[in-house]
Amino acid sequence: MVETFADSVTGLIFDGQTLRIEFGVTRFDDVKPNTPITGRRYPACRLVLPRVAAVDLINCMQQVAPALTQAGVVKAAQRPAASPPKAG
């Protein structure tokens, strides 16, 4: 099995049949004194999943999400308070 490192998701497209996920990697330029750090993002790979596999991925990520939240990696989304119905 080939392994690919990526540090970002640069694209996500669902065309009704397949989910295409494009991954990127950031490469930094040589560091020079007294200059800002610069770099570029390059494509690393593209993963194309049929609809069934995309649903499996979503289900797996929903299982991982609580562990990431508990570890403090992500914060739970706060839902806006329900507004009272308007009189009308």
PyRosetta script that sets phi, psi and omega in degrees:
from pyrosetta import init, pose_from_sequence

init()
pose = pose_from_sequence("MVETFADSVTGLIFDGQTLRIEFGVTRFDDVKPNTPITGRRYPACRLVLPRVAAVDLINCMQQVAPALTQAGVVKAAQRPAASPPKAG")
pose.set_psi(1, 133.7)
pose.set_omega(1, 178.5)
pose.set_phi(2, -87.2)
pose.set_psi(2, 138.9)
pose.set_omega(2, 178.6)
pose.set_phi(3, -111.8)
pose.set_psi(3, 137.2)
pose.set_omega(3, 178.4)
pose.set_phi(4, -124.9)
pose.set_psi(4, 131.7)
pose.set_omega(4, 176.3)
pose.set_phi(5, -92.4)
pose.set_psi(5, 136.1)
pose.set_omega(5, 173.7)
pose.set_phi(6, -140.9)
pose.set_psi(6, 147.0)
pose.set_omega(6, 177.4)
pose.set_phi(7, -116.5)
pose.set_psi(7, 8.2)
pose.set_omega(7, 177.5)
pose.set_phi(8, -159.7)
pose.set_psi(8, 157.1)
pose.set_omega(8, 170.4)
pose.set_phi(9, -102.6)
pose.set_psi(9, 118.4)
pose.set_omega(9, -175.0)
pose.set_phi(10, -99.9)
pose.set_psi(10, -12.8)
pose.set_omega(10, 178.9)
pose.set_phi(11, -162.5)
pose.set_psi(11, 149.1)
pose.set_omega(11, 179.7)
pose.set_phi(12, -146.2)
pose.set_psi(12, 116.7)
pose.set_omega(12, -176.3)
pose.set_phi(13, -133.6)
pose.set_psi(13, 129.4)
pose.set_omega(13, 173.1)
pose.set_phi(14, -117.4)
pose.set_psi(14, 121.2)
pose.set_omega(14, -176.8)
pose.set_phi(15, -101.6)
pose.set_psi(15, 11.2)
pose.set_omega(15, -178.6)
pose.set_phi(16, 100.8)
pose.set_psi(16, -23.9)
pose.set_omega(16, -180.0)
pose.set_phi(17, -120.1)
pose.set_psi(17, -38.6)
pose.set_omega(17, -177.7)
pose.set_phi(18, -132.8)
pose.set_psi(18, 150.9)
pose.set_omega(18, 174.4)
pose.set_phi(19, -105.9)
pose.set_psi(19, 122.1)
pose.set_omega(19, 178.9)
pose.set_phi(20, -108.0)
pose.set_psi(20, 122.2)
pose.set_omega(20, 179.5)
pose.set_phi(21, -116.2)
pose.set_psi(21, 121.3)
pose.set_omega(21, 178.7)
pose.set_phi(22, -103.3)
pose.set_psi(22, 128.1)
pose.set_omega(22, -178.8)
pose.set_phi(23, -108.2)
pose.set_psi(23, 146.2)
pose.set_omega(23, 179.1)
pose.set_phi(24, -127.0)
pose.set_psi(24, 165.1)
pose.set_omega(24, 176.5)
pose.set_phi(25, -134.6)
pose.set_psi(25, 140.2)
pose.set_omega(25, 179.4)
pose.set_phi(26, -96.1)
pose.set_psi(26, 129.4)
pose.set_omega(26, 176.7)
pose.set_phi(27, -117.8)
pose.set_psi(27, 125.8)
pose.set_omega(27, -179.0)
pose.set_phi(28, -90.3)
pose.set_psi(28, 145.3)
pose.set_omega(28, 176.4)
pose.set_phi(29, -75.7)
pose.set_psi(29, 166.3)
pose.set_omega(29, 177.3)
pose.set_phi(30, -57.3)
pose.set_psi(30, 136.3)
pose.set_omega(30, -179.9)
pose.set_phi(31, -81.3)
pose.set_psi(31, 129.9)
pose.set_omega(31, 178.5)
pose.set_phi(32, -120.4)
pose.set_psi(32, 143.9)
pose.set_omega(32, -179.4)
pose.set_phi(33, -58.1)
pose.set_psi(33, 141.4)
pose.set_omega(33, 174.5)
pose.set_phi(34, 60.6)
pose.set_psi(34, 26.5)
pose.set_omega(34, 175.6)
pose.set_phi(35, -131.1)
pose.set_psi(35, 151.0)
pose.set_omega(35, 178.8)
pose.set_phi(36, -66.1)
pose.set_psi(36, 151.6)
pose.set_omega(36, 176.1)
pose.set_phi(37, -74.5)
pose.set_psi(37, 131.6)
pose.set_omega(37, 179.4)
pose.set_phi(38, -125.5)
pose.set_psi(38, 159.9)
pose.set_omega(38, 178.6)
pose.set_phi(39, -167.9)
pose.set_psi(39, 179.5)
pose.set_omega(39, -178.8)
pose.set_phi(40, -138.3)
pose.set_psi(40, 152.0)
pose.set_omega(40, 176.2)
pose.set_phi(41, -103.9)
pose.set_psi(41, 130.5)
pose.set_omega(41, -179.2)
pose.set_phi(42, -118.8)
pose.set_psi(42, 150.6)
pose.set_omega(42, 174.2)
pose.set_phi(43, -65.5)
pose.set_psi(43, 137.2)
pose.set_omega(43, 178.6)
pose.set_phi(44, -105.9)
pose.set_psi(44, -44.1)
pose.set_omega(44, 177.3)
pose.set_phi(45, -169.1)
pose.set_psi(45, 168.1)
pose.set_omega(45, 175.5)
pose.set_phi(46, -128.4)
pose.set_psi(46, 128.8)
pose.set_omega(46, 177.9)
pose.set_phi(47, -108.3)
pose.set_psi(47, 126.4)
pose.set_omega(47, 179.4)
pose.set_phi(48, -116.9)
pose.set_psi(48, 121.1)
pose.set_omega(48, -177.1)
pose.set_phi(49, -117.5)
pose.set_psi(49, 136.5)
pose.set_omega(49, 171.5)
pose.set_phi(50, -66.8)
pose.set_psi(50, 163.8)
pose.set_omega(50, -174.9)
pose.set_phi(51, -51.2)
pose.set_psi(51, -44.6)
pose.set_omega(51, -178.2)
pose.set_phi(52, -63.0)
pose.set_psi(52, -42.6)
pose.set_omega(52, 179.0)
pose.set_phi(53, -68.8)
pose.set_psi(53, -34.1)
pose.set_omega(53, 177.6)
pose.set_phi(54, -63.7)
pose.set_psi(54, -40.7)
pose.set_omega(54, 177.3)
pose.set_phi(55, -64.9)
pose.set_psi(55, -41.2)
pose.set_omega(55, 176.3)
pose.set_phi(56, -59.8)
pose.set_psi(56, -42.4)
pose.set_omega(56, 178.6)
pose.set_phi(57, -62.2)
pose.set_psi(57, -44.0)
pose.set_omega(57, 178.8)
pose.set_phi(58, -60.8)
pose.set_psi(58, -44.4)
pose.set_omega(58, 179.4)
pose.set_phi(59, -62.8)
pose.set_psi(59, -41.3)
pose.set_omega(59, 178.6)
pose.set_phi(60, -65.2)
pose.set_psi(60, -41.8)
pose.set_omega(60, -179.7)
pose.set_phi(61, -66.4)
pose.set_psi(61, -32.4)
pose.set_omega(61, 176.8)
pose.set_phi(62, -67.7)
pose.set_psi(62, -27.0)
pose.set_omega(62, 175.9)
pose.set_phi(63, -77.7)
pose.set_psi(63, -32.0)
pose.set_omega(63, -179.3)
pose.set_phi(64, -78.6)
pose.set_psi(64, -30.4)
pose.set_omega(64, -175.0)
pose.set_phi(65, -53.7)
pose.set_psi(65, -45.9)
pose.set_omega(65, 179.3)
pose.set_phi(66, -61.8)
pose.set_psi(66, -36.5)
pose.set_omega(66, 179.0)
pose.set_phi(67, -66.1)
pose.set_psi(67, -40.1)
pose.set_omega(67, 177.7)
pose.set_phi(68, -66.7)
pose.set_psi(68, -37.8)
pose.set_omega(68, 177.7)
pose.set_phi(69, -66.0)
pose.set_psi(69, -45.1)
pose.set_omega(69, -179.9)
pose.set_phi(70, -63.0)
pose.set_psi(70, -35.3)
pose.set_omega(70, -179.8)
pose.set_phi(71, -77.7)
pose.set_psi(71, -7.3)
pose.set_omega(71, 179.1)
pose.set_phi(72, 83.6)
pose.set_psi(72, 9.9)
pose.set_omega(72, -179.6)
pose.set_phi(73, -74.0)
pose.set_psi(73, -38.1)
pose.set_omega(73, 176.3)
pose.set_phi(74, -127.6)
pose.set_psi(74, 155.6)
pose.set_omega(74, 177.8)
pose.set_phi(75, -103.5)
pose.set_psi(75, 141.5)
pose.set_omega(75, 177.6)
pose.set_phi(76, -64.1)
pose.set_psi(76, 136.2)
pose.set_omega(76, 178.8)
pose.set_phi(77, -70.6)
pose.set_psi(77, 134.4)
pose.set_omega(77, 176.8)
pose.set_phi(78, -92.4)
pose.set_psi(78, 128.5)
pose.set_omega(78, 180.0)
pose.set_phi(79, -83.8)
pose.set_psi(79, 139.6)
pose.set_omega(79, 179.1)
pose.set_phi(80, -65.2)
pose.set_psi(80, 146.2)
pose.set_omega(80, 179.1)
pose.set_phi(81, -64.4)
pose.set_psi(81, 140.8)
pose.set_omega(81, 179.8)
pose.set_phi(82, -67.9)
pose.set_psi(82, 131.4)
pose.set_omega(82, 179.3)
pose.set_phi(83, -85.2)
pose.set_psi(83, 146.4)
pose.set_omega(83, -179.7)
pose.set_phi(84, -65.7)
pose.set_psi(84, 150.0)
pose.set_omega(84, 179.5)
pose.set_phi(85, -63.0)
pose.set_psi(85, 145.0)
pose.set_omega(85, -179.6)
pose.set_phi(86, -79.5)
pose.set_psi(86, 140.3)
pose.set_omega(86, 177.3)
pose.set_phi(87, -75.8)
pose.set_psi(87, 139.1)
pose.set_omega(87, -179.3)
pose.set_phi(88, -166.3)
pose.dump_pdb("model.pdb")
